[in-house]
Amino acid sequence: MQKMTVGRYLILRLEEAGLEHMFGVPGDYVLDFMDRVVESPIHLIGNCNELNAGYAADAYARLAPGIWHQTMRGPYNDVYSY
């Protein structure tokens, strides 16, 4: 049995919520989490920067209902449901 980490727990909860696609920017602080996403059934759509990730997620949200969007600014998180 693998050790339960915060990243693994978040992925399990996102899977339970029905999340199928995730947009994000790979970087130093999220690489371990991104590795866990790649190992999961969630399809990761990587982007070069936050602006492009936001545009891509927005376009996808307009075409597919039930999207969860999170932006990170420093230690604060804003979560939006569409």
C-alpha positions as CSV (number, residue, x, y, z in Angstrom):
1,M,0.0,0.0,0.0
2,Q,1.3,3.4,-1.0
3,K,1.7,6.2,1.6
4,M,-1.2,8.7,1.4
5,T,0.1,12.1,0.6
6,V,-1.8,15.4,0.2
7,G,-1.3,15.2,-3.6
8,R,-2.6,11.6,-3.8
9,Y,-5.6,12.5,-1.6
10,L,-6.4,15.5,-3.8
11,I,-6.3,13.4,-6.9
12,L,-8.6,10.8,-5.3
13,R,-11.1,13.4,-4.4
14,L,-10.9,15.0,-7.8
15,E,-11.5,11.6,-9.4
16,E,-14.5,11.1,-7.1
17,A,-15.9,14.5,-8.2
18,G,-15.7,13.3,-11.8
19,L,-12.8,15.5,-13.0
20,E,-11.5,14.3,-16.3
21,H,-9.2,17.1,-17.5
22,M,-6.8,19.3,-15.6
23,F,-5.0,22.4,-17.0
24,G,-1.7,23.4,-15.4
25,V,1.7,24.8,-15.6
26,P,4.5,22.4,-14.6
27,G,7.0,24.0,-12.2
28,D,9.3,23.3,-9.3
29,Y,6.6,23.3,-6.6
30,V,4.1,21.1,-8.4
31,L,6.2,18.6,-10.2
32,D,5.5,15.8,-7.7
33,F,1.8,16.5,-7.9
34,M,1.9,16.6,-11.7
35,D,3.6,13.2,-11.7
36,R,0.7,11.8,-9.6
37,V,-1.8,13.4,-12.0
38,V,-0.1,11.7,-15.0
39,E,-0.3,8.4,-13.2
40,S,-4.0,8.9,-12.6
41,P,-6.9,8.6,-15.1
42,I,-7.1,12.5,-15.1
43,H,-5.9,13.9,-18.4
44,L,-3.3,16.6,-17.8
45,I,-3.1,19.5,-20.3
46,G,0.2,21.2,-19.7
47,N,0.7,24.9,-20.7
48,C,3.7,27.2,-20.9
49,N,2.4,29.9,-18.7
50,E,-0.6,30.8,-16.5
51,L,-2.2,33.0,-19.1
52,N,-2.3,30.2,-21.6
53,A,-3.6,27.8,-19.0
54,G,-6.4,30.2,-18.1
55,Y,-7.4,30.7,-21.7
56,A,-7.4,27.0,-22.4
57,A,-9.4,26.2,-19.3
58,D,-11.8,29.0,-20.1
59,A,-12.4,27.7,-23.6
60,Y,-12.8,24.2,-22.4
61,A,-15.3,25.4,-19.7
62,R,-17.4,27.1,-22.3
63,L,-17.6,23.9,-24.3
64,A,-18.0,21.3,-21.5
65,P,-20.2,21.8,-18.4
66,G,-19.0,21.0,-14.9
67,I,-15.6,22.5,-14.8
68,W,-13.5,23.2,-11.7
69,H,-11.0,26.0,-12.0
70,Q,-8.3,26.9,-9.5
71,T,-5.7,29.6,-9.7
72,M,-2.8,30.0,-7.3
73,R,-1.3,33.3,-6.2
74,G,1.4,32.8,-3.6
75,P,0.0,31.1,-0.6
76,Y,-3.6,31.9,-1.5
77,N,-6.0,29.8,-3.7
78,D,-9.1,30.9,-5.5
79,V,-11.5,28.1,-6.5
80,Y,-14.3,28.6,-9.0
81,S,-17.0,26.2,-10.1
82,Y,-18.8,26.6,-13.4
